[in-house]
């Protein structure tokens, strides 16, 4: 799932979710029509939350350190 984020001055709008980044991109013109010319946008991939144990996090850390050391 993907989310379109538009920042226009101090206002941030989140639009979506979309099933693909192409769908978010296709909707971009419609979403920007109500914004100023200086508005910035991004398409973000949404991640599913998952419950992780402390051991899982430590395992991921040790794997990232071993890859960086290689």
Residue, then its C-alpha position, 0 to 999 in steps of 0.5 A: x500500500x502507498x500513501x501520497x503526502x503533500x506539504x503546502x506551507x504549514x499544511x501536510x495532507x496524507x491521501x490514500x492508501x493506493x495499491x500501487x505507486x502508479x495509482x498514487x501518481x495518477x491521482x497527483x494532478x487532482x490532489x495538487x490542483x488545490x495546492x500552491x505552486x510551491x507544494x512538495x509531494x512524496x509517495x511513501x510505501x506503507x509497512x505493516x506493523x509487526x510485533x518484534x521481540x527484543x531478541x529479533x531486534x538484536x538479531x537484526x542489529x548483529x546482522x547489519x553490523x556483520x554486513x557493514x564489517x565485510 
